[in-house]
């Protein structure tokens, strides 16, 4: 029910232990008698309120409307966020916000899974021995849901607290938490002008791993999106949503952009470009945040572009980068057997990776002192790496494979067909150009 300021009053009384306690006295159906509602804390209650009753747990909630003071316009740079299940989010600088979110989510899901398996065994036992004294004891003591629901409610409240604190760090700047005793001033330079997030509304179905499926089923991604939208509105930051397809499988190097699922192995990203050695290494969430930030200016990939079209666009861009490399040899073979457009095959190599006969690159060796939970980004000396790669290419006389676009291949085929028309060789395949 909704009440204005004349239908309730706020009273402060002390507890027997000397601690302050605040009560809200609301009107009742009995004249000259009000109902005392104790509050769980000391909160400011004023204006119009709404009282919501929870009959199942025998408690009441009081909803209060506050006027939010406007903040100065933010002047910080734009921030791109990649949502995760091991932490709340990761920005394009590689900073992880809410790292305790992953352990709490894993503990909740695994405990619920273990409890569910035990309850299923007890339920099967009770069905087998129906009517016995043992079955009645199991039904009354082991198959109730009261404790299980309370445990799940506490776990979800913990996840909400962790995600709320992480989102406030992103929106208001690090150190601007409201739970601090002394409120840190929220400077405009600490708040981003724009927050770029990924669109995860299309995620459906089961994952390859049962553990990942359990984590994703309890992952409150919609709630995190609503929470950051509210705080961004309060902080004056804009919200932009981009397409999330292949953001964690695309190399963030502007000169590479190779896309393949082998680039990602768990939480580690390692570029497996088979045409030239890119060797870009780092954290997979950091890579995804970098690609999300670059995708905000992408005119070809919109928020609602299907993931199959996104893959074609990224492959075509990678092929054009191959054409632009110096010393490349052109092989206009059109379309390969695997359906990739404008892709040639030489020695079994395709735009999606190496053939089985060619040995794969060696596994990632991060090295150095690393935290026990997540690997950190490993920088690569680009100048030394490029020089070494150039020397190896000269010694081994390896020629880089480049691809012509479909239009170039069609024109070349037509020109050869016109010259061979008199000899009846129009259906012969094209030969490789030197």
N, C-alpha and C positions, 0 to 999 in steps of 0.2 A: 504494500500500500504506500501511497505517496502522502507526505505530510509537509506542511509549511512550518514556519518558525513559531506559529502560535499554538501548534498541536504537540509540541515536545519541548523539553528543556534539558540542559546539560548540567550535571552535578558532579563535583569531585569529592570523594570520601576516601579516607585512609583505610587500609586493611589492618587486621590485627597485628601484622608484622611491621607496621609502620610504613608500608609502601603506598604510594598514591594510586587511586583507582578511579576511573572516570565511568559515569553511568549516563545513559540517555533515557529519560522518562517520557514515555509516549502515552497518549490518551487510550482509554479502554471503554468498554460498553457500560461499566459501572460509573455512576456520577461521582465526582470528586475523588477518583482513584486512578492512579496511573501505573503503568507497567515499567519496572526498572530493568533496563537491558545493560548488563556490564560489558564494557569494551575490552578487547584483548590488549590494548595499548593506549597511550595518550595521543589522541588524534583530534584535529580541529574539526568540529562539527558545526556547520552554520548553513543558513539558507534552507532551501527545499531539499528534503531527503526522501529516500525510498527504503522501506523496510521489507526485506525478503526473508521468508521463513523457510527453514530446512527441517521438515518434520521427521525425516528419516534419522538425522543425527541430533535432533533437538537443539537447534541453534538458529541464530538469526544473523543476517548481514544488513549492514546499513550502508547505502550508497550515497555518497556526498559529491556534489558538483563543485569543482574548484575552477577559478579563473586563472589561466596560465599567463604569467607575465611574458610579454614578447621579448625575445633576445635580439641582440644586434646581429646584423647580417653576417653570415660566416664568410671568411676570407681564405680558408685553407684550400688546398688542392683537392681534386676529385679522388675518391677512394673506391676501389673495386674489391668486392668481397666474394669469396667462394665458400659456400656453406659446406659443412662436413659433419661426420659422425664421430670423429676422433677429437674434434674441437668445435666450438660454435662456428667460427669463421676464420678465414685467412685473407689478409689484404695483399695488394700487389707488391709490397715491400718485404713480404715473407714473414710478417708478424702474426703469430697465432693468438687469437683471442678466445679465452675460455677453454684452456687445455684440460681442465678437470671435467669437462663435459663428457668426453669419451669414456673414461673409467666408470663414471656414474651410470652412463647409459648401458655399458656392457654388464655391470654388476646387476642392474635391474632386470635386463632381458635374460641373462643366464640364470639368475635365481628364479625368475618366473618359469623358465623352461624346465628347470630341475623340479620345482614344486608341481608343475603340471604333469610331468611324467610319473611322479610318485602318487599323485591323486588319481591318475588313470589306472594304475595298478590296484590301488585300494578300491576303486569303483568296480573294476572287473572282479575282484575278490568278493565284494558285497553282492554282486549280481549272481555269482556262482553259489554262494551260501545264503540265499535270500531267506529271511524269516528267522535266522538264528540269532542268538544273543550277541555273538561277535559282530554280525552285520549291523545290528542296531547301534552297537558301541562305535563302530567305524563311521556310520552315517551321522551320528550326533557329535563326534569329536574330531573327525579327520576330513570330512567332506563339506564343511561349512565354508562360506566365502567371506565372512565378516573380517577376519584378520588379513586375508589376502587382499581385499579391497582397501583396507586401511594402509597396508604396506605399499600398494601401488600408488595410492594417493600421496603418501609421503615422498616416494621416489619421484613422482612427477613434479611435486612442489620443489624438490631439490634441483631438478633440471631447469625449471622456470627461473629459479634464483640465479643459477649459473649463466644461463643465456641472457637474462636481463642485465646482469653486470657486464657481460662481454659487449653487448650491443651499446650500452651507455658509454663504454670506453671508446667505441668507434665513433659515435655521434658527437659526444661532448669532449672527447680528448682523454688521454690517459691521465689518471689521477683525479678525475672529476666525478667520483662516485658519491652518491648521496649518503652512503652509510658511514662516511668519515665523520669524525667529531667536528672538525672545522671544515666548513664548506670551502672548497677551492674555487676561486673565481673562474668562470667559464669564458675564456678569451675567444674572440672571433677567429683568431688564427689557428686555434686548436680544433675548430669544427670544419668539416669538409663542405665545400660548396655543393657537391653532388656525390651521391652514393650510388654506385652501379652494382646491381645484384643480378643473379642468374635466375631464369625462369625454370622452376622445378615442378610446375603444375601438371606436366605431362607424364610424370613418373608413375608407372603402373606395373603390376605383375610381380613375379618373384625373381630374386637374384640367383646367381649360380650357386652361391653358398647359403646354407640354411642360417648360419650365424649372421651373415649380412642381411638376410631377409628379416630376421628378428630385430636387428638394429634399426633397419629402415621403417619397419612397422611401428616402432615406438619413437621415431624421429619426428619431432614437432616442427617441421619445416614451415608449415603454414602459420603456425603461431609465431615463429621467429620473424617471418615476413611482416605480419601485422604489427608486431612490437617495434621493429625498426622503422616501419612507416609512421607510427605515432611519434616516436622520438625524433625522427627526421623532420616532421612537421613542427614540433616544438622548437627544435634547434634551427629551423630555417633552411635545412638542406633539402635539395631535390632528390628524387628517387627515379632511377632509370633501370629498366629491366631488359636484358638482352638474352639472346639464344645461347643455351648452354651446351649445344651439341659439339662434341669432340674438343672441348676446351682443355681437358686433361690429357689428351693424346696428341696434341699439336705442339711442335717445337716452337718456343717463343722467339727464337732467333729470327730477325727480319730477313736475313739472307738464306734461311733454310725453309722453315715452315713444313717440315715433313710430318705426315699424319699416319700413324699406325698404332694399333693397340699394343704392340710389343714395346712401344716407348714407355709405357707405364707398367711398373711391377710393384703392386702394393702402394706404398706411400712414396716410392722413389721414381723419379723420371730420368730417363737416359735416352737421348735421341739415337735411333738406330738407322740413320740415313745410309742406305747401301751405295749411293752414288759418289758421295764425298764425305770425308770424316768431319761431321759437325761436333759430335761428342758432347752436346750440351747436357749438363747434369744438374739436378736440383730436387727440391721437394715438389711433389705432384700438385699439392694445393696451391703452392706459390706460382707454379706454371699456369694453373687454371685461372688464378686471379689476374695474372698478366694478360692472358688471352681475353678474358672478360673485359678488361679495360680497353684493349685495342679494338674489340668488336663493337664498341659504342659508336665508332665512326665508320663502321663498315656499311656501305650502302647496298651491297649485294645480299648480305645475310641479315634478315630482320628477325624480330622476336618470334614470328610464327612461321618461319621457313622450315619445311620438313627436314629431318636430319639426313635423309638421302640426298637432297639437293645441297645441303651444307657440305657433305662429303665430296660431291662432284666439284663444287666451287673451290674447295681447299686443294683437291688434287690438280685442278687446272692451274691454280696459282703456283703450285710446286713445279709443275712441268714448265711453265714460263720462266721460272727462276733457273731451271736447268738449261733452257735455251740461251739465257743471257750470260752464262758463264763463258769465260775466254777459253779458246782452244777446243771447243766442243765439236763433235762430229755429228752430222745430221743423218738420221735414219728414218725416212718417211714410210713407216709400215702401217699406218692407220690405227685400227682398233685391235687389241689383243684378244686372246681367247677368254680371258677372265672378265671381259666387258668394260674395261677401263678405256675411256676415250683418249685418242691421240697418244697412245703409249706404245713404245717399241720394246722389243725383247732382244737382248743380246747376252749370250752366255747364261741364259736362264734368269736374268734380273728383270724385275718389273717395278712399277711405281709403288707397289705395296710391300716390297721387301725382296730379299734374296731367295733364290731357289734352294732346294734341299741339298744340291750338290756343292754349293758354296758354303764354307764354314761361317758360322755367325761370329759377330764381334764378341770379344771377351766380355764377361760379365762386369758389372759396375763394381769398382773398387773405390769406395768413398775415402777410406783412410782417415788419419787424424783422430783427434779426440771428438767423439760424438756423444750426444745424450743417449740414454738407454732407450728412450721411447721413440724418437723420430730422428731420421738422418737430416743433416743440415746441408745447405747449398755448398757445392764445391766449385770454386772459381777456376776457370781455365785461362791460361795465358794465350790470348788469341794470336799475337804476333809469332811466338815461338811455335805454336801449333800449326799455323798456316805455312811457315817456312819448312817445317818437317814434312808436312803433307806434300808441298811442292817438290821437295827432293825425292820423296818416294815415288811420286808420279813420273818424274824424269828418269829415275833408275829403272823402273819396271815398264816404262813406255805404255802406261795405261791410258787409253783414250776414254774420255767421258762421253757417256751416251746422252744424246739430246733428242728431243721429240719435236716434230713439226705439228702444228695444229691441223685439224681436219680439213680446213679450207686449202692449206698449202699442199697437203697430200692429194686432195682431189684434183687440184689444178695440175700437179705434176703427173698424175695418172692419165689425165685427159690429154696432156701434151704428148706423152709417149704413145698413147693409143692412136693419136692422129698420124704420127710418123710411121706407125707399123700397120696402118689400115690396108695398105696395098699388099702386104705380105701375109695378112690374115693372122696376126699375132696380138689381137686386141685383148685376149683373155689371159695373157701371160702375167704372172705376178711381177711387181716392181722389184728391181734390184737395188741393193744398197749403194748409196752414193759414196764415192771415196772422200 
